[in-house]
Amino acid sequence: MTDDIGVDFDKIMREEARLIILKALAEQTNESLSSSMLEPVLARFGIHQERPWIHGEVEYLRNMGAVTVVPAGTVKIITLTALGKRHVDRHVAIEGVKRPSRPGA
């Protein structure tokens, strides 16, 4: 039974992290950040993970069409796509990404 709780927690954390990543990108003027810059952003929300874990979540978002990714040495440059922005704005729902709260909620 504890295994089920762990799996659910992992799923919830990943979905939350993916939303945090999309929101962080949306806040940037150029809608881009490096993966190293995402580490402290996620940590502010209690998600303390190493860069390879973040790269895995970024890859998931890339596969879903929410971001584009350009390798730059040991980091990746992640840029929000129109679909990713539509998720942040609550116009679409991307599977595996937490739904943003309603404005003012």
Secondary structure, 3 states (H helix, E strand, C coil): CHHHHHHHHHHHHHHHHHHHHHHHHHHCCCCEEEHHHHHHHHHHCCCCCCHHHHHHHHHHHHHCCCEEEEEECCEEEEEECHHHHHHHCCCCCCCCCCCCCCCCC
